Amino acid sequence: MSDTVQLPIPAKLAPLFTAPNKRYRCSHGGRGSAKTRTFALMTAVKAYQSMMNGESGVILCAREFMNSLEESSMQEVKQAILGVPWLAAQFDIGEKYIRTVDKSVNYVFSGLRHNLDSIKSKARILLCWVDEAESVSEVAWQKLSPTVREEGSEIWVTWNPERDGSPTDKRFRKEAGDDCVTVEMNYTDNPWFPDVLEGERQSDRRRLDDQTYAWVWDGAYRENSDAQILAGKYRVEDFEAQPEWDGPYYGIDWGFSQDPTVGVKCWVHEDRLLIEYEAGMVGLENDDIADFMIQRIPGIEQHVVRADSARPETISHVKQDGNGRRACLPRITGVEKWKGSVEDGIAHLRSYKEIIIHPRCTGWLKEARLYSYKTDRLTGDVLTDIIDAHNHYMDGTRYALAPLIKQQTTGAIFF
């Protein structure tokens, strides 16, 4: 075998396995992302490398619950190994075992809930991969981590998120340290996403509510929290704008630091808000904003565009063509703000019978799922304050609809 080999893994996961000096390598996301198959394959690569380095020990493949090998990830590992001929030649694979040809590295499959104490007695654990890890308890993580204690040993974790704030999600996503690298993987990141699953996905898109669909395919949390501002107000559907619709309405929210500059095109018809086009990018230079929006949002250069008035110098810049040197949005204007304008904007969005999001507007859809009120840390009660996150497309839409929001609002105090 040559020194250079090729491995069939998604490009998005390659940096995860090559990042140096990481104790934890993790991936979360929805169905069809290839994360489980990829991690199964890479455990074999780890076993092979250990064998070549003269090491002996165990590759531990764990799940929260596992009463038999049929409930383990053994078949995933076998299929991954057999799918790469040069790697398959390095392993002895039996009905109930997987080991390197020299027997120096063995696979062990175990459940965590009832077998944690016995895991401690295993041979040197070179690597522990915990699959389907969403339900693993904090106590289990506290016991497992020090059990995998060999020099250079690692813990890999894969899961489909279900509950915001689960022990797994907090440890390896929300509160991950510098020794952890975590990548989100969904079906869109899988270059080998099969046609049969695409058929199932399309079927689920039609028959499931958005929250369930998002959990299955887009790696979203399963819960439909009372804190979600637009819960129950939106759905995804392909549509074409019609002449009798009101609009179009265009809005732009400026990016700051790591926040994207975003644009939105929407319509109103029969008490429904329809989100037709969006565009967004982090680090977009002022000279490039107009051209970026024109290329992605049809007609934006011909209509009034309402933008955040906090950046009058940016509005002025985007409005002018620089003596013919760049594209421009000649009818862009700043939006008048008033005390409580954000809350009024949210009330306006919620006042529609429904919000219909075109499937291409993935950024808007993601924010619709995440845009939330704060909750009390101790009681879990939903508060009236809004979390200042996941709101860029929301803000762009509020600006686009500013005249309609003002008409709906009485007693506004302007500044």
N, C-alpha and C positions, 0 to 999 in steps of 0.2 A: 504493500500500500504506500502511496506517495505521502509526503509530508503535508500536502494540501488536500483536504477533502471537502466535499460539499454536503450540506445537510438541508433537508427540505423543511425549513421553518419560516414562518412569516417574517418579513423584513422588520416589522414593528417590534418583534420580540428579540431580534438579534442583539441590540445594545443591552438588553436586560441580562443576557448570559455572558456578555463580554465585559461588563462593568467590573473593575477591580475592587478587591477588598470589601465585598458585601457579604454579610452574614445571612441576610434574608433576600430572596428573589421571589417576587410575587406578581400575580396577575389576576384581575377580576374582570367580569364582563358577562355578556349574554351568550345565548346558544349559537353554535356554529362558528365560533371564533378560532378554533384550532388550538386553544390554549392547553387543554388537557392532553391532546395528542403530542403537542410540542414538548410539554414538560415530561411526559412519559419517555419520549425519545432522548431528551437531554439527561435524564437520569442514567440511561444506558451509556451515553457519552461520558458522564462522570465516572461510572463504574469502569469503563474501558481505560480512561486516563489513570485511574487509581491503580489498575492492574499493571499498566505500562510503567508506572512510577514505583512499582514494587510494594505497594500498600495492600493491606488486607483489611476486610471489614464488611460492613453491612450497608446496603441501600434500603432504608426503611420507608415504605410507602404506607401512609396512614390515612384513615378517615375517622370521623367522629364515631360512627357506628359501623361495625363489620363483624358479622357472625360467621362468615365462611369466605373462602377464596372467591366464590362466585360474586360476592358483594364488594370485592376489592378492585383495585386498578390493575390487577395482574394481566388481564386480557389486553388492556390498553398498552401496557409495556411490551408484551409479546408482539402485538401487531406493529408497534412502532419500530421495534428492533428488526423484525423480519422484512420490513419495508425498505431497509437500507442494507443491501447485500454485504458490503464490506464490514459493517458493524455486526450483522448476524453471524459472521464467521468467527467472531470473538466470544460468542456465548454458547453455553450449553442450556437448552430450553427443554424442560420436561413438562409433564402434565401439571405438576404441582410445585415446580421450582424454576427459578431463573438464576443462573450464575455464570461468571466468566469461565472460559475454557480451562483456566488453570485452577479454578475453584477458590481463588483468593478473595473474590468479592461475591457476596450472595445477596439476593433480594429477600426481604422479610415484609410481609403484609400484615397489618395489625389495626385493630380498632382502638381509639383513644379512650372512649368512655369507660370501658371496663378492664383495659389492659395496660394502663399507664405504669403501674408498679412493675409488671413483668417486662416492659420495654427497657427498664433500667438495667436488666440483666443481660440484654443482648450484647453481642460482640461489638467492637468498635463501630459506632455509627458514623459513617463518612458523610452521609447525606440523609436528611429526612424530608420527604415530599408529602405534604398534607393536601389532599384533593377534597373537593366538596366541603370546604372549610368554613362555610358561613355559620354553621351551628356549633362550632367548637367553642367551649366555654372558656372564660378567663382563667379558671382554676386549671383546666387542661393545658393552656398555654404556659402558665406559670410552672407547671410540673415538667412539661415537655422540653422547654428551651434549655434548662441546665442538663438535661439528659443527653442532649446532642452536644457533647463537650470536647470532642477530639480537636486537636489543632487543625485549623483550616476547614473544619466541618461547616456545613451550611444547612439552612432550613428553607425549603421552597413551599409556597402556599398558593393555591388556586381556588377561586370561589366565585359563585354567582351571588352578587349582593341581594339581600332580601330586606334586612332591617337597618335603617340608618342608626348607627351607634352600636351595632353588634360588636362583641369583643374582637372578632377577627378584623372587621372593618376599621375599628379604632386603632388597633395595633399596627396594621400594615398599610393603612390608607390615610386615615384622618390624622393620626399622631405618629406616623412613621419617623424613625430617626435616620441619621446619616448612614447607618449600616444597612439600610433597607432600600431596595429599588423596586418600584411597583409600576406596572403598566396596565392600562385598561385595554381590553381586547374585545371587539365585537365582530359580527359576521362581515362587516365592511372591511375589516383588517385581514381577512382570510383570503389569500389569493386562490385557494382551491375550494372555495365555498361551492358545494355541489348543487346541481339543478334541483334535486329532489328536496333539499332543504329550502331552496328559494321558493319552490311551490308551496311548502308548508308556511313559510314566512308570509307570502302574499295572502294565503288563506287566513292566517292569524290577523293580518292587518285589517281584513274585512270583518271578521267575526268577533274579535276581542275588543274590550275597552282599551283605551290608550295606555292606562297605567299597567294593565296586565301585559299588553304587547311590549311595552317598554322594558318590563322586567324580564320577559322571556328573551327578547332579541337585542335590546339596546343596553343591557347592563344596569338598568335603573333599579331603585329600591322598589320592592313589591308593595309596600304600605302606601296607602293613599291618605296622607296626613291631613288633619284638619287645618294645619298651618299652611298648606299649599294655597296660595292666593287664587289660582285659577282652577283649582280642583273641580272637576265636573263641568267645566265651561267650554272645553275645546275638543275638537276631534281632527283627525288628519284625513284629507280627501283631495284627490286631483280635481281641478276645475279650470275653466277658462272664463276670463272676465267677459261680461256681457254689456252691451251699450246702455241698458237701462240702469246699471248699477251706479251708485253715487261714488265719486272719486275719479281718478285715483288720488290717494293721499300719500305723500312722501315725507319721511322723517330721517334725521341723522343724529346719532349720539357720538360725540367725540371721544376718542380713546385717551387715556392717561396712563403713563407708565406701562404696565403689563395688560391694561384693558384694551379691547379692540375698538376701533372706529367702525361703527355699523350703520347700514342704511336699510330702510324698510319701504316696501310699496304695499299698500292695502286698499281695500274697498269696503263699502257698506251697502248691504242690500237686505231688505225685509228683516230688519233688526238683527242682522248677522254681520260680524266683522270677518273679512276674508283676507288672510295674509298671503299675498301672491309671490313676492320676491324679497330676497334679503341679500346682503353682502356684508362681510366683516373681516377685519384683519388687524392684528397687533403690529404696532410700529409703522403704520402707514404715514408716509411723509406728506406734508401739506400740499406739495406740488403734485402729488399723485392721487389725491383723494377724489377729485372730480372724475378723472379717467377711470379709476377703479370702480366707482359707482356706475358710470355710464356703461361700462362693459358688462355689468352684472344685473343692473336694474333698468329694464327697458323704459324709455321715455322720461327718465329723471331729469335730463337736461332741458326738457321742454316745459316743465311744470314748476309750480311753487314747491319749494322744499323747505321744511321747517326743521330747525336745528337748535341745539342747546345754546342759549344766549350767553352762557358763561364764557364762551370763547369768541368774542366779537372779532378779534384779529384773524382768527381762522376762517370765520364766515366771510370776512372781507377778502381774504386771500383766495378762497375757493370760488368766490363770485367773479373774480377777474381772470382774464385769459393771459395775463402777463405779456401783452402786446403780441398775441398770437403764438406764444411759446408753449402753451399748455391748454388742456381742456378746462372747461369751467362749468359751473352751475349758476347761470345768470339770475335766476329767480330765487336763490336761497335766502332765507331770512331767519333772524333769531326769534325764538318763541318767548312770549311774555310769560313770566312766572308770577305766582302769587302764593301767599301763605296757605299751605295745605294742598298745593298743586299735585304733589305725588299721590296723596290719598284720594284726591278727586279723580285723578287719572285712573287709579285702580278701580274706584267705584264705577267709572265709565266703562272700563273693560268688562267688569262683571255684570254690567247692566244689559249687555247684549244677550239675546236668546242663546246664542252660541258663537264661538270663534272657530272658524274653519281654517286650518293651516295646510297650505300646499305641501306635498311630500318633500319638495326640494328645499323647504325652509327648515333645515335641521337645527340651526342655531336657535331659532324662535321656539321650536318644539322643545328643545332641551331646557330652555329657560322657563317655558310654561310648566314643565314638570318640577322645576327646582325653586322658582320664585316663591318666597315664603315669608310669613310673619315669624317673629321671634317667639320662643317658648320659654316659660319659666324653668330654670335649671332644676329646681327642687320638685315642683308639682307637675311639670309638663303642660301647664295651662298655656293656651295660645294667647299671646299678647297683641297689642295694637301696633307696636313698632315693627317696621319692615326691615328684614335683613338686607344690608347693602351689598348684595351679591346676586349673580344670575339675573341681571336687570338691564343689560345693554340693549338688547332688542326690545325689551319692554319699554325702556325710556325712549328709544327711537320711535316706537309706535305711539307713545303718549304725545310726543312732539308733533308727529304727523296729524294726529287727531285733535290738536290743541283747540282749534275753533269750536269743534263739537263739544269738547269737554267744558269750555267756557260757557257755551250756551246752556249746558246742563247745570252749571254751578251758579248759585245766587249768593250775593253778599261777599264776593271775593275781594280781598284786599291786595292790590297790586304794588309791586315795588321794582 
